[in-house]
Amino acid sequence: MAAANAAPDRRDVHTSVIERSRHVRDYVVARSNGHCEGCEDPAPFLRPNGVPYIEPHHILRLSDGGPDDPRSVIGLCPNCHRRVHSGSDGREYNQRLLERMAALEPQ
């Protein structure tokens, strides 16, 4: 019984940290103009510095080799961001966001 309550051995767990560009984040937040680029609702609140709270979302995940580029990063409210990562329709919603990027960042 004691073994079941023991902490897991973390020596074999490997994680990697992918550094994201602050410039891309700032650009995406500015591009969103205070509105979610998914649902188009206003940002839910302002940060202490007065900037609307928008979360950059990499439509093409960095961990899958996606670029840290404004053409693949969309500004989302916290609800839309959670929807992509935790919603039952997250994959489909992410695909719609990818299609929406064509209007936000023409190639």
MOPAC internal coordinates of N, CA, C and O (Angstrom, degrees):
PM7 1SCF
backbone

  N    0.0000 0     0.00 0     0.00 0    0    0    0
  C    1.4385 1     0.00 0     0.00 0    1    0    0
  C    1.5195 1   111.18 1     0.00 0    2    1    0
  O    1.2310 1   120.15 1   143.81 1    3    2    1
  N    1.3052 1   117.32 1   -36.19 1    3    2    1
  C    1.4595 1   121.00 1  -178.39 1    5    3    2
  C    1.5215 1   110.82 1   -63.61 1    6    5    3
  O    1.2310 1   120.08 1   144.39 1    7    6    5
  N    1.3348 1   117.46 1   -35.61 1    7    6    5
  C    1.4613 1   120.24 1  -179.18 1    9    7    6
  C    1.5244 1   111.63 1   -64.27 1   10    9    7
  O    1.2310 1   120.17 1   147.03 1   11   10    9
  N    1.3189 1   117.28 1   -32.97 1   11   10    9
  C    1.4675 1   120.93 1   180.00 1   13   11   10
  C    1.5252 1   111.07 1   -68.04 1   14   13   11
  O    1.2310 1   120.10 1   153.03 1   15   14   13
  N    1.3182 1   117.41 1   -26.97 1   15   14   13
  C    1.4590 1   121.13 1  -178.98 1   17   15   14
  C    1.5217 1   112.83 1   -93.53 1   18   17   15
  O    1.2310 1   120.32 1   174.81 1   19   18   17
  N    1.3174 1   116.99 1    -5.19 1   19   18   17
  C    1.4602 1   120.52 1  -178.42 1   21   19   18
  C    1.5235 1   110.38 1   -70.02 1   22   21   19
  O    1.2310 1   121.23 1   -31.09 1   23   22   21
  N    1.3129 1   115.25 1   148.91 1   23   22   21
  C    1.4716 1   120.71 1   177.67 1   25   23   22
  C    1.5222 1   108.75 1   -66.24 1   26   25   23
  O    1.2310 1   120.27 1   -37.07 1   27   26   25
  N    1.3377 1   117.09 1   142.93 1   27   26   25
  C    1.4713 1   119.47 1   179.20 1   29   27   26
  C    1.5280 1   111.04 1   -66.62 1   30   29   27
  O    1.2310 1   121.16 1   -29.73 1   31   30   29
  N    1.3151 1   115.39 1   150.27 1   31   30   29
  C    1.4581 1   121.77 1   178.05 1   33   31   30
  C    1.5247 1   108.29 1   -76.96 1   34   33   31
  O    1.2310 1   119.66 1   -64.55 1   35   34   33
  N    1.3003 1   118.25 1   115.45 1   35   34   33
  C    1.4700 1   123.42 1  -175.28 1   37   35   34
  C    1.5323 1   113.07 1   -94.57 1   38   37   35
  O    1.2310 1   119.65 1  -176.86 1   39   38   37
  N    1.3158 1   118.27 1     3.14 1   39   38   37
  C    1.4635 1   119.64 1  -176.85 1   41   39   38
  C    1.5225 1   112.85 1   -65.54 1   42   41   39
  O    1.2310 1   119.97 1   152.96 1   43   42   41
  N    1.3131 1   117.65 1   -27.04 1   43   42   41
  C    1.4618 1   120.13 1  -177.61 1   45   43   42
  C    1.5190 1   113.15 1   -95.00 1   46   45   43
  O    1.2310 1   120.01 1  -176.47 1   47   46   45
  N    1.3285 1   117.59 1     3.53 1   47   46   45
  C    1.4573 1   121.26 1  -179.82 1   49   47   46
  C    1.5145 1   108.85 1   -88.10 1   50   49   47
  O    1.2310 1   120.87 1   -55.29 1   51   50   49
  N    1.3119 1   115.94 1   124.71 1   51   50   49
  C    1.4641 1   121.13 1   179.45 1   53   51   50
  C    1.5218 1   108.77 1  -114.69 1   54   53   51
  O    1.2310 1   121.07 1   -51.10 1   55   54   53
  N    1.2871 1   115.57 1   128.90 1   55   54   53
  C    1.4578 1   120.11 1   175.68 1   57   55   54
  C    1.5083 1   108.05 1  -125.38 1   58   57   55
  O    1.2310 1   121.40 1   -24.32 1   59   58   57
  N    1.2972 1   114.94 1   155.68 1   59   58   57
  C    1.4584 1   119.04 1   175.59 1   61   59   58
  C    1.5221 1   107.96 1  -130.24 1   62   61   59
  O    1.2310 1   121.46 1   -33.66 1   63   62   61
  N    1.2873 1   114.81 1   146.34 1   63   62   61
  C    1.4482 1   121.43 1   178.73 1   65   63   62
  C    1.5191 1   107.29 1  -110.56 1   66   65   63
  O    1.2310 1   121.19 1   -54.67 1   67   66   65
  N    1.3140 1   115.33 1   125.33 1   67   66   65
  C    1.4597 1   119.85 1   178.64 1   69   67   66
  C    1.5157 1   107.05 1  -105.84 1   70   69   67
  O    1.2310 1   121.38 1   -61.20 1   71   70   69
  N    1.3000 1   114.97 1   118.80 1   71   70   69
  C    1.4600 1   119.41 1  -178.52 1   73   71   70
  C    1.5217 1   110.09 1   -73.53 1   74   73   71
  O    1.2310 1   121.47 1   -48.12 1   75   74   73
  N    1.3181 1   114.78 1   131.88 1   75   74   73
  C    1.4562 1   121.15 1   179.73 1   77   75   74
  C    1.5195 1   109.19 1  -103.28 1   78   77   75
  O    1.2310 1   120.96 1   -33.76 1   79   78   77
  N    1.3108 1   115.78 1   146.24 1   79   78   77
  C    1.4538 1   121.08 1  -178.40 1   81   79   78
  C    1.5260 1   111.36 1   -73.90 1   82   81   79
  O    1.2310 1   121.00 1   -53.31 1   83   82   81
  N    1.3200 1   115.69 1   126.69 1   83   82   81
  C    1.4676 1   121.12 1   175.57 1   85   83   82
  C    1.5344 1   109.54 1   -66.40 1   86   85   83
  O    1.2310 1   120.73 1   147.67 1   87   86   85
  N    1.3373 1   116.22 1   -32.33 1   87   86   85
  C    1.4706 1   120.21 1   179.42 1   89   87   86
  C    1.5213 1   111.24 1   -66.07 1   90   89   87
  O    1.2310 1   120.49 1   139.06 1   91   90   89
  N    1.3312 1   116.67 1   -40.94 1   91   90   89
  C    1.4679 1   120.19 1   177.60 1   93   91   90
  C    1.5218 1   109.40 1   -63.46 1   94   93   91
  O    1.2310 1   120.39 1   133.70 1   95   94   93
  N    1.3251 1   116.86 1   -46.30 1   95   94   93
  C    1.4627 1   120.54 1   178.88 1   97   95   94
  C    1.5279 1   111.17 1   -57.50 1   98   97   95
  O    1.2310 1   120.64 1   130.82 1   99   98   97
  N    1.3358 1   116.39 1   -49.18 1   99   98   97
  C    1.4633 1   120.31 1  -178.66 1  101   99   98
  C    1.5243 1   111.29 1   -62.52 1  102  101   99
  O    1.2310 1   120.26 1   140.71 1  103  102  101
  N    1.3359 1   117.10 1   -39.29 1  103  102  101
  C    1.4602 1   121.61 1   179.00 1  105  103  102
  C    1.5322 1   110.63 1   -63.58 1  106  105  103
  O    1.2310 1   120.56 1   133.78 1  107  106  105
  N    1.3402 1   116.54 1   -46.22 1  107  106  105
  C    1.4719 1   121.24 1  -177.86 1  109  107  106
  C    1.5250 1   110.23 1   -64.57 1  110  109  107
  O    1.2310 1   120.12 1   137.61 1  111  110  109
  N    1.3187 1   117.37 1   -42.39 1  111  110  109
  C    1.4677 1   120.36 1   178.63 1  113  111  110
  C    1.5248 1   109.97 1   -63.16 1  114  113  111
  O    1.2310 1   120.03 1   137.90 1  115  114  113
  N    1.3369 1   117.54 1   -42.10 1  115  114  113
  C    1.4722 1   120.58 1   178.07 1  117  115  114
  C    1.5320 1   110.65 1   -66.24 1  118  117  115
  O    1.2310 1   120.19 1   137.97 1  119  118  117
  N    1.3270 1   117.24 1   -42.03 1  119  118  117
  C    1.4681 1   121.30 1  -179.71 1  121  119  118
  C    1.5225 1   111.00 1   -60.58 1  122  121  119
  O    1.2310 1   120.24 1   144.28 1  123  122  121
  N    1.3107 1   117.14 1   -35.72 1  123  122  121
  C    1.4646 1   120.86 1  -177.43 1  125  123  122
  C    1.5243 1   112.31 1   -68.03 1  126  125  123
  O    1.2310 1   120.51 1   161.23 1  127  126  125
  N    1.3176 1   116.62 1   -18.77 1  127  126  125
  C    1.4653 1   121.93 1   176.75 1  129  127  126
  C    1.5389 1   112.19 1    52.17 1  130  129  127
  O    1.2310 1   121.54 1  -139.87 1  131  130  129
  N    1.3471 1   114.65 1    40.13 1  131  130  129
  C    1.4600 1   119.47 1   175.89 1  133  131  130
  C    1.5118 1   115.64 1    79.60 1  134  133  131
  O    1.2310 1   120.31 1  -168.79 1  135  134  133
  N    1.3362 1   117.02 1    11.21 1  135  134  133
  C    1.4726 1   120.89 1  -179.51 1  137  135  134
  C    1.5250 1   110.00 1  -129.84 1  138  137  135
  O    1.2310 1   121.18 1   -33.59 1  139  138  137
  N    1.3157 1   115.36 1   146.41 1  139  138  137
  C    1.4587 1   121.45 1   175.15 1  141  139  138
  C    1.5250 1   108.58 1   -64.25 1  142  141  139
  O    1.2310 1   120.54 1   -48.52 1  143  142  141
  N    1.3239 1   116.58 1   131.48 1  143  142  141
  C    1.4624 1   120.14 1   179.12 1  145  143  142
  C    1.5304 1   111.36 1   -83.09 1  146  145  143
  O    1.2310 1   120.51 1  -179.17 1  147  146  145
  N    1.3228 1   116.62 1     0.83 1  147  146  145
  C    1.4605 1   121.37 1   174.29 1  149  147  146
  C    1.5113 1   110.64 1   -95.65 1  150  149  147
  O    1.2310 1   120.57 1   112.12 1  151  150  149
  N    1.3296 1   116.52 1   -67.88 1  151  150  149
  C    1.4677 1   120.92 1  -176.67 1  153  151  150
  C    1.5332 1   112.85 1   -92.04 1  154  153  151
  O    1.2310 1   119.98 1   168.58 1  155  154  153
  N    1.3138 1   117.64 1   -11.42 1  155  154  153
  C    1.4662 1   125.06 1   178.28 1  157  155  154
  C    1.5249 1   113.85 1    72.69 1  158  157  155
  O    1.2310 1   119.66 1  -172.80 1  159  158  157
  N    1.3458 1   118.26 1     7.20 1  159  158  157
  C    1.4612 1   121.23 1   175.20 1  161  159  158
  C    1.5234 1   109.52 1   -72.54 1  162  161  159
  O    1.2310 1   120.33 1   -23.12 1  163  162  161
  N    1.3261 1   116.98 1   156.88 1  163  162  161
  C    1.4664 1   119.75 1   175.70 1  165  163  162
  C    1.5318 1   110.49 1   -63.74 1  166  165  163
  O    1.2310 1   121.20 1   -26.94 1  167  166  165
  N    1.3247 1   115.32 1   153.06 1  167  166  165
  C    1.4651 1   120.30 1   174.44 1  169  167  166
  C    1.5282 1   108.15 1   -54.30 1  170  169  167
  O    1.2310 1   119.55 1   -36.17 1  171  170  169
  N    1.3294 1   118.45 1   143.83 1  171  170  169
  C    1.4685 1   121.00 1  -173.40 1  173  171  170
  C    1.5316 1   114.27 1   -69.89 1  174  173  171
  O    1.2310 1   120.21 1   157.73 1  175  174  173
  N    1.3192 1   117.19 1   -22.27 1  175  174  173
  C    1.4610 1   120.50 1  -179.80 1  177  175  174
  C    1.5240 1   109.16 1  -166.00 1  178  177  175
  O    1.2310 1   120.86 1    -7.77 1  179  178  177
  N    1.3143 1   115.95 1   172.23 1  179  178  177
  C    1.4602 1   122.12 1   176.83 1  181  179  178
  C    1.5223 1   109.26 1  -101.33 1  182  181  179
  O    1.2310 1   120.80 1   -34.43 1  183  182  181
  N    1.3111 1   116.07 1   145.57 1  183  182  181
  C    1.4672 1   121.18 1   172.88 1  185  183  182
  C    1.5308 1   107.67 1   -72.20 1  186  185  183
  O    1.2310 1   119.72 1   -13.41 1  187  186  185
  N    1.3196 1   118.14 1   166.59 1  187  186  185
  C    1.4695 1   120.22 1   178.14 1  189  187  186
  C    1.5378 1   113.68 1   -55.21 1  190  189  187
  O    1.2310 1   120.38 1   152.63 1  191  190  189
  N    1.3420 1   116.88 1   -27.37 1  191  190  189
  C    1.4728 1   119.90 1   179.23 1  193  191  190
  C    1.5318 1   112.74 1   -85.75 1  194  193  191
  O    1.2310 1   120.33 1  -175.06 1  195  194  193
  N    1.3374 1   116.97 1     4.94 1  195  194  193
  C    1.4606 1   121.15 1   177.15 1  197  195  194
  C    1.5129 1   115.21 1    89.54 1  198  197  195
  O    1.2310 1   119.66 1   176.70 1  199  198  197
  N    1.3332 1   118.26 1    -3.30 1  199  198  197
  C    1.4671 1   122.55 1  -179.58 1  201  199  198
  C    1.5340 1   108.71 1   -82.57 1  202  201  199
  O    1.2310 1   120.10 1   -45.84 1  203  202  201
  N    1.3445 1   117.41 1   134.16 1  203  202  201
  C    1.4772 1   119.91 1   177.60 1  205  203  202
  C    1.5302 1   111.21 1   -57.80 1  206  205  203
  O    1.2310 1   120.76 1   -38.98 1  207  206  205
  N    1.3267 1   116.14 1   141.02 1  207  206  205
  C    1.4584 1   121.46 1  -179.19 1  209  207  206
  C    1.5278 1   109.85 1   -80.90 1  210  209  207
  O    1.2310 1   121.19 1   -73.25 1  211  210  209
  N    1.3253 1   115.33 1   106.75 1  211  210  209
  C    1.4650 1   124.03 1   176.71 1  213  211  210
  C    1.5244 1   106.74 1  -131.21 1  214  213  211
  O    1.2310 1   120.31 1   -43.05 1  215  214  213
  N    1.3135 1   117.02 1   136.95 1  215  214  213
  C    1.4612 1   121.87 1  -179.45 1  217  215  214
  C    1.5311 1   110.40 1  -101.72 1  218  217  215
  O    1.2310 1   119.86 1   -58.22 1  219  218  217
  N    1.3289 1   117.86 1   121.78 1  219  218  217
  C    1.4679 1   119.90 1   174.63 1  221  219  218
  C    1.5370 1   110.13 1   -68.05 1  222  221  219
  O    1.2310 1   120.86 1   -45.77 1  223  222  221
  N    1.3128 1   115.96 1   134.23 1  223  222  221
  C    1.4663 1   121.88 1   178.79 1  225  223  222
  C    1.5135 1   109.11 1  -124.34 1  226  225  223
  O    1.2310 1   120.76 1   -56.25 1  227  226  225
  N    1.3373 1   116.14 1   123.75 1  227  226  225
  C    1.4618 1   121.41 1   176.02 1  229  227  226
  C    1.5212 1   108.54 1   -79.56 1  230  229  227
  O    1.2310 1   120.47 1   -73.69 1  231  230  229
  N    1.3077 1   116.72 1   106.31 1  231  230  229
  C    1.4609 1   121.38 1  -179.40 1  233  231  230
  C    1.5205 1   110.05 1   -62.52 1  234  233  231
  O    1.2310 1   120.92 1   139.68 1  235  234  233
  N    1.3223 1   115.85 1   -40.32 1  235  234  233
  C    1.4623 1   122.14 1   173.28 1  237  235  234
  C    1.5191 1   105.61 1  -101.80 1  238  237  235
  O    1.2310 1   120.37 1   -74.18 1  239  238  237
  N    1.3257 1   116.90 1   105.82 1  239  238  237
  C    1.4622 1   121.86 1  -171.26 1  241  239  238
  C    1.5233 1   112.55 1   -57.14 1  242  241  239
  O    1.2310 1   121.13 1   -43.74 1  243  242  241
  N    1.3228 1   115.45 1   136.26 1  243  242  241
  C    1.4539 1   120.80 1   176.84 1  245  243  242
  C    1.5270 1   110.58 1   -59.87 1  246  245  243
  O    1.2310 1   120.27 1   141.89 1  247  246  245
  N    1.3125 1   117.10 1   -38.11 1  247  246  245
  C    1.4658 1   120.86 1  -179.05 1  249  247  246
  C    1.5314 1   112.09 1   -65.90 1  250  249  247
  O    1.2310 1   120.33 1   161.67 1  251  250  249
  N    1.3283 1   116.98 1   -18.33 1  251  250  249
  C    1.4632 1   121.58 1   176.45 1  253  251  250
  C    1.5219 1   111.66 1   -99.82 1  254  253  251
  O    1.2310 1   120.45 1  -169.46 1  255  254  253
  N    1.3370 1   116.74 1    10.54 1  255  254  253
  C    1.4639 1   120.52 1   178.66 1  257  255  254
  C    1.5229 1   113.99 1    93.48 1  258  257  255
  O    1.2310 1   120.00 1  -173.01 1  259  258  257
  N    1.3361 1   117.61 1     6.99 1  259  258  257
  C    1.4634 1   120.45 1   177.83 1  261  259  258
  C    1.5236 1   110.86 1   -67.02 1  262  261  259
  O    1.2310 1   120.13 1   -26.29 1  263  262  261
  N    1.3193 1   117.35 1   153.71 1  263  262  261
  C    1.4668 1   120.55 1  -177.97 1  265  263  262
  C    1.5288 1   112.50 1   -82.05 1  266  265  263
  O    1.2310 1   121.30 1   -28.47 1  267  266  265
  N    1.3134 1   115.11 1   151.53 1  267  266  265
  C    1.4636 1   121.27 1   172.20 1  269  267  266
  C    1.5228 1   105.88 1   -92.85 1  270  269  267
  O    1.2310 1   121.42 1  -103.86 1  271  270  269
  N    1.3229 1   114.88 1    76.14 1  271  270  269
  C    1.4535 1   123.20 1  -171.20 1  273  271  270
  C    1.5276 1   108.22 1  -138.51 1  274  273  271
  O    1.2310 1   119.57 1   -38.85 1  275  274  273
  N    1.3368 1   118.43 1   141.15 1  275  274  273
  C    1.4722 1   120.35 1  -178.52 1  277  275  274
  C    1.5223 1   114.17 1   -55.59 1  278  277  275
  O    1.2310 1   119.44 1   157.79 1  279  278  277
  N    1.3368 1   118.67 1   -22.21 1  279  278  277
  C    1.4601 1   121.26 1   179.64 1  281  279  278
  C    1.5205 1   112.92 1   -75.79 1  282  281  279
  O    1.2310 1   120.59 1   172.22 1  283  282  281
  N    1.3504 1   116.47 1    -7.78 1  283  282  281
  C    1.4684 1   118.76 1   176.90 1  285  283  282
  C    1.5230 1   111.74 1  -128.54 1  286  285  283
  O    1.2310 1   120.46 1  -165.03 1  287  286  285
  N    1.3330 1   116.73 1    14.97 1  287  286  285
  C    1.4664 1   121.43 1   178.55 1  289  287  286
  C    1.5258 1   107.92 1  -123.53 1  290  289  287
  O    1.2310 1   120.94 1   -52.43 1  291  290  289
  N    1.3223 1   115.81 1   127.57 1  291  290  289
  C    1.4608 1   121.25 1  -177.91 1  293  291  290
  C    1.5283 1   108.71 1  -118.60 1  294  293  291
  O    1.2310 1   120.32 1   -33.89 1  295  294  293
  N    1.3207 1   116.99 1   146.11 1  295  294  293
  C    1.4562 1   121.84 1   179.86 1  297  295  294
  C    1.5160 1   111.16 1   -90.65 1  298  297  295
  O    1.2310 1   120.41 1   -60.51 1  299  298  297
  N    1.3276 1   116.83 1   119.49 1  299  298  297
  C    1.4656 1   121.12 1  -175.37 1  301  299  298
  C    1.5255 1   111.90 1  -122.86 1  302  301  299
  O    1.2310 1   121.22 1   -29.01 1  303  302  301
  N    1.3343 1   115.27 1   150.99 1  303  302  301
  C    1.4586 1   120.66 1   169.53 1  305  303  302
  C    1.5319 1   106.29 1   -71.27 1  306  305  303
  O    1.2310 1   119.87 1   -17.71 1  307  306  305
  N    1.3241 1   117.85 1   162.29 1  307  306  305
  C    1.4695 1   119.59 1   180.00 1  309  307  306
  C    1.5371 1   113.46 1   -57.60 1  310  309  307
  O    1.2310 1   119.82 1   144.65 1  311  310  309
  N    1.3260 1   117.94 1   -35.35 1  311  310  309
  C    1.4700 1   119.82 1   179.84 1  313  311  310
  C    1.5204 1   111.48 1   -65.43 1  314  313  311
  O    1.2310 1   120.11 1   133.27 1  315  314  313
  N    1.3162 1   117.39 1   -46.73 1  315  314  313
  C    1.4716 1   119.87 1   179.50 1  317  315  314
  C    1.5293 1   110.87 1   -66.13 1  318  317  315
  O    1.2310 1   120.39 1   143.67 1  319  318  317
  N    1.3284 1   116.87 1   -36.33 1  319  318  317
  C    1.4585 1   119.45 1   179.58 1  321  319  318
  C    1.5311 1   110.54 1   -65.30 1  322  321  319
  O    1.2310 1   120.05 1   137.20 1  323  322  321
  N    1.3220 1   117.50 1   -42.80 1  323  322  321
  C    1.4678 1   120.56 1   176.97 1  325  323  322
  C    1.5143 1   110.30 1   -66.11 1  326  325  323
  O    1.2310 1   120.19 1   144.21 1  327  326  325
  N    1.3317 1   117.23 1   -35.79 1  327  326  325
  C    1.4609 1   120.71 1   178.98 1  329  327  326
  C    1.5253 1   110.43 1   -58.88 1  330  329  327
  O    1.2310 1   120.42 1   135.52 1  331  330  329
  N    1.3225 1   116.81 1   -44.48 1  331  330  329
  C    1.4595 1   120.34 1  -179.90 1  333  331  330
  C    1.5231 1   110.68 1   -61.42 1  334  333  331
  O    1.2310 1   120.45 1   134.87 1  335  334  333
  N    1.3327 1   116.75 1   -45.13 1  335  334  333
  C    1.4619 1   120.39 1  -173.54 1  337  335  334
  C    1.5241 1   114.24 1   -86.77 1  338  337  335
  O    1.2310 1   119.73 1   155.34 1  339  338  337
  N    1.3390 1   118.12 1   -24.66 1  339  338  337
  C    1.4625 1   119.68 1  -173.46 1  341  339  338
  C    1.5239 1   114.40 1  -127.36 1  342  341  339
  O    1.2310 1   119.39 1   172.09 1  343  342  341
  N    1.3087 1   118.77 1    -7.91 1  343  342  341
  C    1.4580 1   121.51 1  -176.63 1  345  343  342
  C    1.5142 1   112.96 1   -79.52 1  346  345  343
  O    1.2310 1   121.25 1   -25.98 1  347  346  345
  N    1.3160 1   115.22 1   154.02 1  347  346  345
  C    1.4669 1   119.93 1   178.41 1  349  347  346
  C    1.5280 1   111.28 1   -64.27 1  350  349  347
  O    1.2310 1   120.15 1   156.08 1  351  350  349
  N    1.3391 1   117.31 1   -23.92 1  351  350  349
  C    1.4633 1   121.31 1   178.58 1  353  351  350
  C    1.5324 1   111.43 1  -107.44 1  354  353  351
  O    1.2310 1   120.40 1  -157.02 1  355  354  353
  N    1.3296 1   116.84 1    22.98 1  355  354  353
  C    1.4611 1   121.52 1  -175.18 1  357  355  354
  C    1.5171 1   114.53 1   -55.70 1  358  357  355
  O    1.2310 1   119.89 1   135.22 1  359  358  357
  N    1.3061 1   117.82 1   -44.78 1  359  358  357
  C    1.4753 1   120.67 1  -179.53 1  361  359  358
  C    1.5290 1   111.45 1   -64.71 1  362  361  359
  O    1.2310 1   121.28 1   136.58 1  363  362  361
  N    1.3251 1   115.16 1   -43.42 1  363  362  361
  C    1.4660 1   119.20 1   179.71 1  365  363  362
  C    1.5299 1   110.50 1   -66.47 1  366  365  363
  O    1.2310 1   120.56 1   139.04 1  367  366  365
  N    1.3206 1   116.53 1   -40.96 1  367  366  365
  C    1.4662 1   120.38 1   178.82 1  369  367  366
  C    1.5186 1   110.19 1   -64.23 1  370  369  367
  O    1.2310 1   119.98 1   138.26 1  371  370  369
  N    1.3268 1   117.64 1   -41.74 1  371  370  369
  C    1.4569 1   120.82 1   177.72 1  373  371  370
  C    1.5265 1   110.84 1   -60.94 1  374  373  371
  O    1.2310 1   120.17 1   142.16 1  375  374  373
  N    1.3242 1   117.28 1   -37.84 1  375  374  373
  C    1.4638 1   121.08 1   177.81 1  377  375  374
  C    1.5301 1   110.58 1   -64.26 1  378  377  375
  O    1.2310 1   120.19 1   138.75 1  379  378  377
  N    1.3344 1   117.25 1   -41.25 1  379  378  377
  C    1.4670 1   120.54 1   177.48 1  381  379  378
  C    1.5318 1   110.54 1   -64.11 1  382  381  379
  O    1.2310 1   120.54 1   142.75 1  383  382  381
  N    1.3275 1   116.57 1   -37.25 1  383  382  381
  C    1.4699 1   120.04 1   177.52 1  385  383  382
  C    1.5270 1   110.42 1   -65.18 1  386  385  383
  O    1.2310 1   120.35 1   141.78 1  387  386  385
  N    1.3145 1   116.94 1   -38.22 1  387  386  385
  C    1.4655 1   121.04 1   177.21 1  389  387  386
  C    1.5229 1   110.45 1   -61.88 1  390  389  387
  O    1.2310 1   120.41 1   137.21 1  391  390  389
  N    1.3257 1   116.82 1   -42.79 1  391  390  389
  C    1.4651 1   120.82 1   177.70 1  393  391  390
  C    1.5296 1   110.74 1   -65.53 1  394  393  391
  O    1.2310 1   120.29 1   143.28 1  395  394  393
  N    1.3226 1   117.06 1   -36.72 1  395  394  393
  C    1.4717 1   121.47 1   179.62 1  397  395  394
  C    1.5328 1   111.49 1   -65.88 1  398  397  395
  O    1.2310 1   120.39 1   151.06 1  399  398  397
  N    1.3215 1   116.85 1   -28.94 1  399  398  397
  C    1.4659 1   120.42 1  -178.75 1  401  399  398
  C    1.5185 1   112.07 1   -59.24 1  402  401  399
  O    1.2310 1   119.77 1   152.87 1  403  402  401
  N    1.3166 1   118.05 1   -27.13 1  403  402  401
  C    1.4649 1   120.95 1  -179.99 1  405  403  402
  C    1.5379 1   110.74 1   -60.40 1  406  405  403
  O    1.2310 1   120.34 1   146.39 1  407  406  405
  N    1.3262 1   116.96 1   -33.61 1  407  406  405
  C    1.4600 1   120.54 1   178.37 1  409  407  406
  C    1.5288 1   111.49 1   -81.58 1  410  409  407
  O    1.2310 1   120.85 1   148.42 1  411  410  409
  N    1.3228 1   115.98 1   -31.58 1  411  410  409
  C    1.4701 1   120.12 1  -177.58 1  413  411  410
  C    1.5294 1   112.24 1   -78.02 1  414  413  411
  O    1.2310 1   120.63 1   141.33 1  415  414  413
  N    1.3181 1   116.40 1   -38.67 1  415  414  413
  C    1.4649 1   122.33 1  -177.41 1  417  415  414
  C    1.5253 1   109.38 1  -133.77 1  418  417  415
  O    1.2310 1   120.04 1  -102.43 1  419  418  417
  N    1.3360 1   117.53 1    77.57 1  419  418  417
  C    1.4676 1   118.76 1   178.88 1  421  419  418
  C    1.5290 1   110.94 1   -58.71 1  422  421  419
  O    1.2310 1   120.89 1   -38.79 1  423  422  421
  N    1.3071 1   115.91 1   141.21 1  423  422  421
  C    1.4653 1   121.04 1  -177.40 1  425  423  422
  C    1.4700 1   111.84 1   -77.14 1  426  425  423
  O    1.2310 1   120.10 1   180.00 1  427  426  425

